[in-house]
Amino acid sequence: MAWPRTGQEKNPIMAIDWPALRAAAQAAARSAYAPYSRLRVGAAGQVQGNGETGGDRIVVGCNVENASYGLTLCAECGLVSALHATGGGSLVAVSVVAADGAPLVPCGRCRQLLLEAGGPGLLLDAESGPCELGSLLPSAFTGADLAARRDAGA
């Protein structure tokens, strides 16, 4: 689902302040450790509050590179870690940006991480306007697949 970017889009759950999310992601990008690619990336997510974690909040993450490259952590990894470290909840909207503030689309690994943290209806910031994660990760592998196939045929 793509919407015009007005900054006041309505999600069935809550209003998403896209400019604030993008600004938080850009601020997180400034803290990135990116000595190899020199591509600083930040991610910010709006979390729907629940009875245990209180009201809605924003969590952030940044990329942390490693000389082996394979051990590099994407900004979305830091975001999901921060989500759980601050009490959990469900992501409803995420903005991932480079240091220049322009949106970046999450890689496949990060799409899978975000799916578990927010589901297919999670809204992602994009140049053309917010889109649902499910449209970028069709037929996704989920915990339901594990449950349905665990020890099948063993």
VMD Tcl script that builds the backbone (N, CA, C; Angstrom):
set m [mol new atoms 462]
animate dup $m
set s [atomselect $m all]
$s set {name element resname resid chain x y z} {
  {N N MET 1 A 0.857 -1.171 0.000}
  {CA C MET 1 A 0.000 0.000 0.000}
  {C C MET 1 A 0.898 1.227 0.000}
  {N N ALA 2 A 0.765 2.070 -0.975}
  {CA C ALA 2 A 1.549 3.305 -1.021}
  {C C ALA 2 A 0.608 4.485 -0.816}
  {N N TRP 3 A 1.039 5.440 -0.015}
  {CA C TRP 3 A 0.234 6.613 0.285}
  {C C TRP 3 A 1.029 7.859 -0.063}
  {N N PRO 4 A 0.365 8.951 -0.336}
  {CA C PRO 4 A 1.123 10.194 -0.509}
  {C C PRO 4 A 1.751 10.591 0.820}
  {N N ARG 5 A 2.966 11.116 0.772}
  {CA C ARG 5 A 3.672 11.484 1.993}
  {C C ARG 5 A 3.239 12.880 2.433}
  {N N THR 6 A 2.385 12.926 3.443}
  {CA C THR 6 A 1.963 14.211 3.994}
  {C C THR 6 A 2.525 14.403 5.391}
  {N N GLY 7 A 3.038 13.308 5.965}
  {CA C GLY 7 A 3.520 13.363 7.333}
  {C C GLY 7 A 2.429 13.052 8.337}
  {N N GLN 8 A 1.196 12.941 7.895}
  {CA C GLN 8 A 0.081 12.685 8.801}
  {C C GLN 8 A -0.746 11.498 8.338}
  {N N GLU 9 A -0.096 10.488 7.723}
  {CA C GLU 9 A -0.825 9.326 7.261}
  {C C GLU 9 A -1.511 8.634 8.431}
  {N N LYS 10 A -2.565 7.949 8.125}
  {CA C LYS 10 A -3.293 7.230 9.166}
  {C C LYS 10 A -3.090 5.734 8.986}
  {N N ASN 11 A -2.667 5.097 10.036}
  {CA C ASN 11 A -2.552 3.659 10.116}
  {C C ASN 11 A -3.778 3.241 10.924}
  {N N PRO 12 A -4.328 2.054 10.686}
  {CA C PRO 12 A -5.479 1.650 11.496}
  {C C PRO 12 A -5.180 1.686 12.993}
  {N N ILE 13 A -3.916 1.604 13.368}
  {CA C ILE 13 A -3.550 1.577 14.775}
  {C C ILE 13 A -3.290 2.976 15.305}
  {N N MET 14 A -2.554 3.800 14.551}
  {CA C MET 14 A -2.145 5.105 15.045}
  {C C MET 14 A -1.672 5.978 13.889}
  {N N ALA 15 A -1.517 7.249 14.154}
  {CA C ALA 15 A -0.944 8.158 13.161}
  {C C ALA 15 A 0.571 7.985 13.174}
  {N N ILE 16 A 1.172 8.014 12.004}
  {CA C ILE 16 A 2.615 7.874 11.892}
  {C C ILE 16 A 3.202 9.237 11.532}
  {N N ASP 17 A 4.148 9.695 12.324}
  {CA C ASP 17 A 4.831 10.959 12.053}
  {C C ASP 17 A 6.101 10.634 11.270}
  {N N TRP 18 A 5.966 10.516 9.945}
  {CA C TRP 18 A 7.092 10.119 9.100}
  {C C TRP 18 A 8.269 11.085 9.188}
  {N N PRO 19 A 8.056 12.388 9.191}
  {CA C PRO 19 A 9.216 13.284 9.324}
  {C C PRO 19 A 9.991 13.057 10.629}
  {N N ALA 20 A 9.290 12.795 11.723}
  {CA C ALA 20 A 9.966 12.546 13.002}
  {C C ALA 20 A 10.728 11.223 12.960}
  {N N LEU 21 A 10.142 10.192 12.350}
  {CA C LEU 21 A 10.837 8.914 12.240}
  {C C LEU 21 A 12.093 9.053 11.383}
  {N N ARG 22 A 11.957 9.746 10.281}
  {CA C ARG 22 A 13.115 9.930 9.394}
  {C C ARG 22 A 14.206 10.730 10.106}
  {N N ALA 23 A 13.830 11.752 10.865}
  {CA C ALA 23 A 14.814 12.550 11.614}
  {C C ALA 23 A 15.515 11.702 12.676}
  {N N ALA 24 A 14.767 10.850 13.359}
  {CA C ALA 24 A 15.366 9.974 14.370}
  {C C ALA 24 A 16.328 8.981 13.720}
  {N N ALA 25 A 15.959 8.467 12.559}
  {CA C ALA 25 A 16.841 7.546 11.835}
  {C C ALA 25 A 18.107 8.255 11.381}
  {N N GLN 26 A 17.964 9.474 10.908}
  {CA C GLN 26 A 19.135 10.233 10.455}
  {C C GLN 26 A 20.065 10.539 11.636}
  {N N ALA 27 A 19.488 10.853 12.781}
  {CA C ALA 27 A 20.303 11.095 13.976}
  {C C ALA 27 A 21.053 9.824 14.378}
  {N N ALA 28 A 20.392 8.668 14.295}
  {CA C ALA 28 A 21.041 7.395 14.615}
  {C C ALA 28 A 22.177 7.105 13.639}
  {N N ALA 29 A 21.987 7.464 12.365}
  {CA C ALA 29 A 23.027 7.230 11.354}
  {C C ALA 29 A 24.320 7.952 11.720}
  {N N ARG 30 A 24.207 9.071 12.385}
  {CA C ARG 30 A 25.406 9.814 12.783}
  {C C ARG 30 A 26.253 9.031 13.794}
  {N N SER 31 A 25.644 8.057 14.483}
  {CA C SER 31 A 26.368 7.239 15.452}
  {C C SER 31 A 26.894 5.937 14.856}
  {N N ALA 32 A 26.634 5.693 13.583}
  {CA C ALA 32 A 27.047 4.442 12.944}
  {C C ALA 32 A 28.566 4.290 12.954}
  {N N TYR 33 A 28.994 3.045 13.006}
  {CA C TYR 33 A 30.417 2.705 12.889}
  {C C TYR 33 A 30.594 2.090 11.512}
  {N N ALA 34 A 31.064 2.874 10.558}
  {CA C ALA 34 A 31.140 2.437 9.162}
  {C C ALA 34 A 32.488 2.803 8.528}
  {N N PRO 35 A 33.606 2.307 9.096}
  {CA C PRO 35 A 34.911 2.694 8.568}
  {C C PRO 35 A 35.252 2.050 7.221}
  {N N TYR 36 A 34.546 1.008 6.824}
  {CA C TYR 36 A 34.882 0.282 5.599}
  {C C TYR 36 A 34.053 0.772 4.414}
  {N N SER 37 A 32.749 0.773 4.551}
  {CA C SER 37 A 31.890 1.239 3.446}
  {C C SER 37 A 31.725 2.750 3.460}
  {N N ARG 38 A 31.886 3.342 4.644}
  {CA C ARG 38 A 31.614 4.770 4.866}
  {C C ARG 38 A 30.162 5.124 4.547}
  {N N LEU 39 A 29.281 4.134 4.577}
  {CA C LEU 39 A 27.838 4.353 4.419}
  {C C LEU 39 A 27.215 4.239 5.799}
  {N N ARG 40 A 26.926 5.390 6.381}
  {CA C ARG 40 A 26.299 5.414 7.708}
  {C C ARG 40 A 24.792 5.270 7.533}
  {N N VAL 41 A 24.218 4.302 8.252}
  {CA C VAL 41 A 22.796 4.007 8.121}
  {C C VAL 41 A 22.152 4.050 9.497}
  {N N GLY 42 A 20.976 4.635 9.556}
  {CA C GLY 42 A 20.200 4.672 10.784}
  {C C GLY 42 A 18.802 4.153 10.528}
  {N N ALA 43 A 18.204 3.585 11.550}
  {CA C ALA 43 A 16.835 3.085 11.463}
  {C C ALA 43 A 16.070 3.559 12.688}
  {N N ALA 44 A 14.826 3.940 12.487}
  {CA C ALA 44 A 13.953 4.344 13.588}
  {C C ALA 44 A 12.612 3.676 13.389}
  {N N GLY 45 A 12.065 3.160 14.462}
  {CA C GLY 45 A 10.778 2.474 14.379}
  {C C GLY 45 A 9.811 2.976 15.423}
  {N N GLN 46 A 8.575 3.115 15.010}
  {CA C GLN 46 A 7.517 3.474 15.954}
  {C C GLN 46 A 6.937 2.182 16.501}
  {N N VAL 47 A 6.880 2.105 17.821}
  {CA C VAL 47 A 6.424 0.910 18.517}
  {C C VAL 47 A 5.047 1.158 19.089}
  {N N GLN 48 A 4.158 0.224 18.849}
  {CA C GLN 48 A 2.842 0.306 19.470}
  {C C GLN 48 A 2.990 -0.152 20.905}
  {N N GLY 49 A 2.615 0.706 21.824}
  {CA C GLY 49 A 2.707 0.363 23.230}
  {C C GLY 49 A 1.729 -0.738 23.599}
  {N N ASN 50 A 2.060 -1.427 24.680}
  {CA C ASN 50 A 1.137 -2.420 25.216}
  {C C ASN 50 A 1.050 -2.202 26.716}
  {N N GLY 51 A 0.287 -3.001 27.374}
  {CA C GLY 51 A 0.079 -2.827 28.806}
  {C C GLY 51 A 1.355 -2.879 29.616}
  {N N GLU 52 A 2.353 -3.654 29.139}
  {CA C GLU 52 A 3.585 -3.811 29.891}
  {C C GLU 52 A 4.590 -2.706 29.598}
  {N N THR 53 A 4.640 -2.237 28.345}
  {CA C THR 53 A 5.677 -1.274 27.965}
  {C C THR 53 A 5.172 0.159 27.937}
  {N N GLY 54 A 3.928 0.385 28.277}
  {CA C GLY 54 A 3.403 1.742 28.292}
  {C C GLY 54 A 2.946 2.192 26.924}
  {N N GLY 55 A 3.095 3.492 26.662}
  {CA C GLY 55 A 2.604 4.078 25.425}
  {C C GLY 55 A 3.524 3.851 24.247}
  {N N ASP 56 A 3.158 4.474 23.147}
  {CA C ASP 56 A 3.945 4.376 21.930}
  {C C ASP 56 A 5.305 5.022 22.157}
  {N N ARG 57 A 6.310 4.499 21.465}
  {CA C ARG 57 A 7.653 5.047 21.587}
  {C C ARG 57 A 8.404 4.830 20.284}
  {N N ILE 58 A 9.545 5.494 20.163}
  {CA C ILE 58 A 10.415 5.317 19.007}
  {C C ILE 58 A 11.701 4.650 19.481}
  {N N VAL 59 A 12.134 3.628 18.751}
  {CA C VAL 59 A 13.406 2.975 19.017}
  {C C VAL 59 A 14.297 3.170 17.794}
  {N N VAL 60 A 15.616 3.171 18.008}
  {CA C VAL 60 A 16.544 3.431 16.907}
  {C C VAL 60 A 17.681 2.414 16.903}
  {N N GLY 61 A 18.341 2.332 15.757}
  {CA C GLY 61 A 19.531 1.507 15.612}
  {C C GLY 61 A 20.401 2.088 14.520}
  {N N CYS 62 A 21.683 1.698 14.515}
  {CA C CYS 62 A 22.608 2.144 13.465}
  {C C CYS 62 A 23.457 0.952 13.036}
  {N N ASN 63 A 24.056 1.063 11.852}
  {CA C ASN 63 A 24.901 -0.033 11.391}
  {C C ASN 63 A 26.240 -0.014 12.123}
  {N N VAL 64 A 26.778 -1.217 12.323}
  {CA C VAL 64 A 28.072 -1.403 12.970}
  {C C VAL 64 A 28.853 -2.384 12.106}
  {N N GLU 65 A 29.851 -1.863 11.401}
  {CA C GLU 65 A 30.618 -2.705 10.479}
  {C C GLU 65 A 31.727 -3.459 11.202}
  {N N ASN 66 A 32.213 -4.502 10.516}
  {CA C ASN 66 A 33.289 -5.320 11.020}
  {C C ASN 66 A 34.212 -5.629 9.849}
  {N N ALA 67 A 35.494 -5.749 10.112}
  {CA C ALA 67 A 36.460 -5.991 9.037}
  {C C ALA 67 A 36.141 -7.259 8.250}
  {N N SER 68 A 35.457 -8.213 8.860}
  {CA C SER 68 A 35.119 -9.452 8.152}
  {C C SER 68 A 33.875 -9.298 7.279}
  {N N TYR 69 A 33.252 -8.152 7.295}
  {CA C TYR 69 A 32.025 -7.840 6.548}
  {C C TYR 69 A 30.848 -8.732 6.942}
  {N N GLY 70 A 31.009 -10.035 6.969}
  {CA C GLY 70 A 29.908 -10.935 7.303}
  {C C GLY 70 A 29.364 -10.732 8.703}
  {N N LEU 71 A 30.173 -10.181 9.571}
  {CA C LEU 71 A 29.728 -9.925 10.948}
  {C C LEU 71 A 29.149 -8.529 11.127}
  {N N THR 72 A 29.065 -7.773 10.040}
  {CA C THR 72 A 28.493 -6.433 10.109}
  {C C THR 72 A 27.036 -6.511 10.544}
  {N N LEU 73 A 26.639 -5.570 11.380}
  {CA C LEU 73 A 25.254 -5.478 11.824}
  {C C LEU 73 A 24.578 -4.323 11.108}
  {N N CYS 74 A 23.485 -4.610 10.451}
  {CA C CYS 74 A 22.711 -3.562 9.788}
  {C C CYS 74 A 21.992 -2.725 10.837}
  {N N ALA 75 A 21.590 -1.531 10.460}
  {CA C ALA 75 A 20.873 -0.644 11.372}
  {C C ALA 75 A 19.587 -1.292 11.878}
  {N N GLU 76 A 18.929 -2.065 11.018}
  {CA C GLU 76 A 17.682 -2.713 11.412}
  {C C GLU 76 A 17.918 -3.751 12.508}
  {N N CYS 77 A 19.101 -4.396 12.509}
  {CA C CYS 77 A 19.441 -5.342 13.585}
  {C C CYS 77 A 19.502 -4.607 14.917}
  {N N GLY 78 A 20.161 -3.450 14.915}
  {CA C GLY 78 A 20.227 -2.640 16.127}
  {C C GLY 78 A 18.851 -2.174 16.571}
  {N N LEU 79 A 18.009 -1.843 15.604}
  {CA C LEU 79 A 16.642 -1.404 15.901}
  {C C LEU 79 A 15.855 -2.516 16.594}
  {N N VAL 80 A 15.911 -3.722 16.055}
  {CA C VAL 80 A 15.168 -4.846 16.644}
  {C C VAL 80 A 15.734 -5.190 18.022}
  {N N SER 81 A 17.045 -5.102 18.172}
  {CA C SER 81 A 17.652 -5.331 19.483}
  {C C SER 81 A 17.168 -4.284 20.491}
  {N N ALA 82 A 17.151 -3.026 20.072}
  {CA C ALA 82 A 16.670 -1.953 20.956}
  {C C ALA 82 A 15.202 -2.151 21.311}
  {N N LEU 83 A 14.416 -2.641 20.361}
  {CA C LEU 83 A 12.999 -2.915 20.621}
  {C C LEU 83 A 12.863 -3.865 21.801}
  {N N HIS 84 A 13.591 -4.960 21.747}
  {CA C HIS 84 A 13.480 -5.972 22.809}
  {C C HIS 84 A 14.156 -5.521 24.099}
  {N N ALA 85 A 15.261 -4.789 23.980}
  {CA C ALA 85 A 15.965 -4.317 25.177}
  {C C ALA 85 A 15.158 -3.289 25.957}
  {N N THR 86 A 14.210 -2.636 25.291}
  {CA C THR 86 A 13.412 -1.594 25.955}
  {C C THR 86 A 11.990 -2.044 26.264}
  {N N GLY 87 A 11.763 -3.341 26.284}
  {CA C GLY 87 A 10.466 -3.838 26.717}
  {C C GLY 87 A 9.620 -4.502 25.664}
  {N N GLY 88 A 10.096 -4.613 24.445}
  {CA C GLY 88 A 9.340 -5.311 23.405}
  {C C GLY 88 A 8.222 -4.459 22.834}
  {N N GLY 89 A 7.224 -5.127 22.328}
  {CA C GLY 89 A 6.131 -4.459 21.638}
  {C C GLY 89 A 6.175 -4.815 20.173}
  {N N SER 90 A 5.389 -4.126 19.387}
  {CA C SER 90 A 5.289 -4.409 17.960}
  {C C SER 90 A 5.596 -3.151 17.155}
  {N N LEU 91 A 6.515 -3.283 16.197}
  {CA C LEU 91 A 6.802 -2.163 15.306}
  {C C LEU 91 A 5.623 -1.949 14.378}
  {N N VAL 92 A 5.244 -0.699 14.166}
  {CA C VAL 92 A 4.163 -0.389 13.230}
  {C C VAL 92 A 4.656 0.415 12.039}
  {N N ALA 93 A 5.807 1.092 12.196}
  {CA C ALA 93 A 6.362 1.893 11.101}
  {C C ALA 93 A 7.863 2.001 11.302}
  {N N VAL 94 A 8.620 1.933 10.186}
  {CA C VAL 94 A 10.076 2.002 10.248}
  {C C VAL 94 A 10.587 2.887 9.120}
  {N N SER 95 A 11.571 3.719 9.463}
  {CA C SER 95 A 12.296 4.502 8.471}
  {C C SER 95 A 13.767 4.117 8.563}
  {N N VAL 96 A 14.355 3.767 7.426}
  {CA C VAL 96 A 15.781 3.452 7.335}
  {C C VAL 96 A 16.371 4.462 6.360}
  {N N VAL 97 A 17.409 5.177 6.808}
  {CA C VAL 97 A 17.988 6.224 5.967}
  {C C VAL 97 A 19.509 6.181 5.998}
  {N N ALA 98 A 20.107 6.727 4.962}
  {CA C ALA 98 A 21.535 6.996 4.959}
  {C C ALA 98 A 21.750 8.308 5.707}
  {N N ALA 99 A 22.999 8.655 5.937}
  {CA C ALA 99 A 23.309 9.877 6.684}
  {C C ALA 99 A 22.735 11.123 6.023}
  {N N ASP 100 A 22.497 11.062 4.712}
  {CA C ASP 100 A 21.928 12.220 4.013}
  {C C ASP 100 A 20.419 12.359 4.219}
  {N N GLY 101 A 19.815 11.389 4.925}
  {CA C GLY 101 A 18.386 11.453 5.217}
  {C C GLY 101 A 17.493 10.801 4.181}
  {N N ALA 102 A 18.051 10.325 3.079}
  {CA C ALA 102 A 17.241 9.672 2.046}
  {C C ALA 102 A 16.939 8.230 2.451}
  {N N PRO 103 A 15.700 7.785 2.226}
  {CA C PRO 103 A 15.317 6.427 2.616}
  {C C PRO 103 A 16.118 5.351 1.883}
  {N N LEU 104 A 16.369 4.263 2.587}
  {CA C LEU 104 A 16.971 3.059 2.030}
  {C C LEU 104 A 15.994 1.910 2.252}
  {N N VAL 105 A 15.931 0.992 1.335}
  {CA C VAL 105 A 15.068 -0.182 1.485}
  {C C VAL 105 A 15.870 -1.270 2.195}
  {N N PRO 106 A 15.316 -1.895 3.229}
  {CA C PRO 106 A 16.050 -2.937 3.951}
  {C C PRO 106 A 16.426 -4.114 3.050}
  {N N CYS 107 A 17.579 -4.717 3.353}
  {CA C CYS 107 A 18.010 -5.919 2.636}
  {C C CYS 107 A 17.102 -7.087 3.021}
  {N N GLY 108 A 17.256 -8.217 2.359}
  {CA C GLY 108 A 16.411 -9.383 2.628}
  {C C GLY 108 A 16.500 -9.882 4.052}
  {N N ARG 109 A 17.705 -9.950 4.597}
  {CA C ARG 109 A 17.892 -10.408 5.979}
  {C C ARG 109 A 17.127 -9.502 6.939}
  {N N CYS 110 A 17.244 -8.207 6.703}
  {CA C CYS 110 A 16.582 -7.254 7.593}
  {C C CYS 110 A 15.066 -7.269 7.412}
  {N N ARG 111 A 14.610 -7.527 6.209}
  {CA C ARG 111 A 13.162 -7.659 5.995}
  {C C ARG 111 A 12.625 -8.800 6.852}
  {N N GLN 112 A 13.368 -9.903 6.930}
  {CA C GLN 112 A 12.950 -11.040 7.743}
  {C C GLN 112 A 12.935 -10.662 9.225}
  {N N LEU 113 A 13.959 -9.945 9.691}
  {CA C LEU 113 A 13.989 -9.485 11.087}
  {C C LEU 113 A 12.794 -8.580 11.390}
  {N N LEU 114 A 12.537 -7.647 10.493}
  {CA C LEU 114 A 11.430 -6.714 10.692}
  {C C LEU 114 A 10.083 -7.412 10.647}
  {N N LEU 115 A 9.976 -8.463 9.843}
  {CA C LEU 115 A 8.718 -9.216 9.765}
  {C C LEU 115 A 8.342 -9.775 11.132}
  {N N GLU 116 A 9.311 -10.338 11.832}
  {CA C GLU 116 A 9.012 -10.895 13.153}
  {C C GLU 116 A 8.736 -9.810 14.185}
  {N N ALA 117 A 9.265 -8.611 13.949}
  {CA C ALA 117 A 9.078 -7.519 14.908}
  {C C ALA 117 A 7.829 -6.695 14.635}
  {N N GLY 118 A 7.255 -6.838 13.442}
  {CA C GLY 118 A 6.096 -6.011 13.125}
  {C C GLY 118 A 5.043 -6.651 12.245}
  {N N GLY 119 A 5.367 -7.752 11.606}
  {CA C GLY 119 A 4.397 -8.433 10.753}
  {C C GLY 119 A 4.344 -7.847 9.350}
  {N N PRO 120 A 3.573 -8.483 8.484}
  {CA C PRO 120 A 3.512 -8.058 7.083}
  {C C PRO 120 A 2.884 -6.681 6.890}
  {N N GLY 121 A 2.127 -6.202 7.850}
  {CA C GLY 121 A 1.508 -4.886 7.746}
  {C C GLY 121 A 2.399 -3.744 8.204}
  {N N LEU 122 A 3.612 -4.066 8.679}
  {CA C LEU 122 A 4.558 -3.036 9.100}
  {C C LEU 122 A 4.793 -2.077 7.944}
  {N N LEU 123 A 4.692 -0.786 8.213}
  {CA C LEU 123 A 4.889 0.218 7.173}
  {C C LEU 123 A 6.353 0.637 7.108}
  {N N LEU 124 A 6.902 0.646 5.885}
  {CA C LEU 124 A 8.282 1.058 5.656}
  {C C LEU 124 A 8.315 2.356 4.875}
  {N N ASP 125 A 9.152 3.268 5.305}
  {CA C ASP 125 A 9.358 4.532 4.609}
  {C C ASP 125 A 10.057 4.239 3.280}
  {N N ALA 126 A 9.610 4.875 2.228}
  {CA C ALA 126 A 10.224 4.707 0.907}
  {C C ALA 126 A 10.115 6.019 0.152}
  {N N GLU 127 A 10.947 6.183 -0.851}
  {CA C GLU 127 A 10.926 7.409 -1.654}
  {C C GLU 127 A 9.532 7.709 -2.193}
  {N N SER 128 A 8.821 6.668 -2.607}
  {CA C SER 128 A 7.501 6.859 -3.211}
  {C C SER 128 A 6.380 6.922 -2.179}
  {N N GLY 129 A 6.719 6.794 -0.898}
  {CA C GLY 129 A 5.723 6.798 0.163}
  {C C GLY 129 A 5.744 5.480 0.904}
  {N N PRO 130 A 5.098 5.414 2.056}
  {CA C PRO 130 A 5.111 4.198 2.868}
  {C C PRO 130 A 4.556 2.998 2.112}
  {N N CYS 131 A 5.170 1.837 2.357}
  {CA C CYS 131 A 4.660 0.592 1.774}
  {C C CYS 131 A 4.666 -0.471 2.861}
  {N N GLU 132 A 3.806 -1.457 2.702}
  {CA C GLU 132 A 3.746 -2.543 3.671}
  {C C GLU 132 A 4.882 -3.528 3.430}
  {N N LEU 133 A 5.485 -3.990 4.521}
  {CA C LEU 133 A 6.579 -4.946 4.439}
  {C C LEU 133 A 6.173 -6.186 3.648}
  {N N GLY 134 A 4.938 -6.638 3.811}
  {CA C GLY 134 A 4.473 -7.832 3.110}
  {C C GLY 134 A 4.588 -7.720 1.597}
  {N N SER 135 A 4.526 -6.500 1.064}
  {CA C SER 135 A 4.653 -6.341 -0.383}
  {C C SER 135 A 6.105 -6.502 -0.834}
  {N N LEU 136 A 7.060 -6.355 0.093}
  {CA C LEU 136 A 8.475 -6.525 -0.228}
  {C C LEU 136 A 8.995 -7.907 0.140}
  {N N LEU 137 A 8.190 -8.678 0.861}
  {CA C LEU 137 A 8.603 -10.000 1.318}
  {C C LEU 137 A 7.423 -10.964 1.178}
  {N N PRO 138 A 6.994 -11.228 -0.073}
  {CA C PRO 138 A 5.845 -12.117 -0.267}
  {C C PRO 138 A 6.199 -13.558 0.098}
  {N N SER 139 A 5.222 -14.306 0.526}
  {CA C SER 139 A 5.407 -15.719 0.892}
  {C C SER 139 A 6.539 -15.889 1.899}
  {N N ALA 140 A 6.582 -15.027 2.878}
  {CA C ALA 140 A 7.669 -15.020 3.861}
  {C C ALA 140 A 7.652 -16.263 4.743}
  {N N PHE 141 A 8.820 -16.651 5.203}
  {CA C PHE 141 A 8.996 -17.733 6.162}
  {C C PHE 141 A 8.752 -17.163 7.549}
  {N N THR 142 A 7.863 -17.765 8.301}
  {CA C THR 142 A 7.521 -17.254 9.635}
  {C C THR 142 A 7.562 -18.356 10.679}
  {N N GLY 143 A 7.314 -17.983 11.905}
  {CA C GLY 143 A 7.234 -18.957 12.986}
  {C C GLY 143 A 6.158 -19.994 12.753}
  {N N ALA 144 A 5.117 -19.634 12.023}
  {CA C ALA 144 A 4.058 -20.602 11.704}
  {C C ALA 144 A 4.619 -21.731 10.839}
  {N N ASP 145 A 5.553 -21.421 9.952}
  {CA C ASP 145 A 6.188 -22.457 9.132}
  {C C ASP 145 A 6.980 -23.420 10.003}
  {N N LEU 146 A 7.667 -22.893 10.998}
  {CA C LEU 146 A 8.414 -23.757 11.915}
  {C C LEU 146 A 7.470 -24.707 12.653}
  {N N ALA 147 A 6.404 -24.145 13.195}
  {CA C ALA 147 A 5.461 -24.958 13.963}
  {C C ALA 147 A 4.817 -26.034 13.096}
  {N N ALA 148 A 4.479 -25.700 11.878}
  {CA C ALA 148 A 3.793 -26.641 10.997}
  {C C ALA 148 A 4.706 -27.756 10.513}
  {N N ARG 149 A 6.011 -27.474 10.443}
  {CA C ARG 149 A 6.921 -28.448 9.837}
  {C C ARG 149 A 7.952 -29.014 10.798}
  {N N ARG 150 A 7.892 -28.611 12.031}
  {CA C ARG 150 A 8.860 -29.098 13.018}
  {C C ARG 150 A 8.776 -30.612 13.123}
  {N N ASP 151 A 9.896 -31.233 12.973}
  {CA C ASP 151 A 10.020 -32.704 13.083}
  {C C ASP 151 A 9.112 -33.447 12.111}
  {N N ALA 152 A 8.621 -32.799 11.074}
  {CA C ALA 152 A 7.763 -33.479 10.091}
  {C C ALA 152 A 8.605 -34.489 9.333}
  {N N GLY 153 A 8.121 -35.682 9.280}
  {CA C GLY 153 A 8.798 -36.733 8.526}
  {C C GLY 153 A 10.021 -37.300 9.222}
  {N N ALA 154 A 10.262 -36.903 10.458}
  {CA C ALA 154 A 11.444 -37.414 11.154}
  {C C ALA 154 A 11.150 -38.713 11.841}
}
mol reanalyze $m
mol bondsrecalc $m
mol representation Tube
mol addrep $m
